[in-house]
Amino acid sequence: MRGRKLKRLINKRVLEHSIQNCNSMSESSRYLDLSYNTFKKYCKRYDLWIEENINQSGKGIKKSRVIKSIEDD
């Protein structure tokens, strides 16, 4: 059975833990190593998908910024 992913048991307790420890739902999905859509499906199944936890504005999350220095020759 090549190419088939092993199924993992994702229970409500694991989802609640990741939501409490992360700043956003997308960060929680990365924390559990799930795709965002799969994470969303499980959260909706256990009634954990709350609009308050989505964090669209990204508050509290560090953003990587590239600072380029301008050198005069």
N, C-alpha and C positions, 0 to 999 in steps of 0.2 A: 504494500500500500504506500507507494511513494507519493509525496506531495500532499498527503492528508495531514491536517493539523490535529494534534491531540486535544480532546475536549478537557477543559478545566472546569472545576466546580467553583462558580462564583456565587457566594451566598450574601445575604443581606448584611451580615456583620462585617465582612471584608469591604463591601462598598461603603458602609457608614464610616469605617476607619479611614479609608482613603479620602473621602469627602471632608472629614474633620481635619485631616493633616495637610491638605493641599489648599491653595488659594483659589483654584478654579476647577471647573469640571474637566476641562481638557488636560490640566495638570494631573488630576486624579486618574484619568484614563492612561496617561503615560506612566504614572506610578504603578499601576496594575499591569502594565504591558498589554493593554487592550486597545483595539482601534476605538476611536471616538464613537462611532455608530453602535458598536457592540456594547460599549459601556453605557451609552444612552438607553439601549434596549433593556439591559438588566436593571438600570435605575428606574425606568418606567414600570417594569414588572413588579418591583418591590416598593413602588410609590416613593422613591427618593429623588425623583427629578423635580427640583424646585427651582423656580426662576431666580430666587435670591442667590443661589450658589453658582450661577453661570458666569458672572463677573465679566461682562462684555467690555467694560472699560479698562480692565487689566490693572486695577488698583492693587498695590501690594506686591506686584510681580516685577522683578528687575528685568529691564530690557537691555539687551546687548547693543551697544552703540559703537560704531567705528569712527574713530577720530583721526582725521588725516591732518598732518601738519604740512603747512606750506613753507617750503624752503626757498629762500631767495638765492639765486646763483650769482 
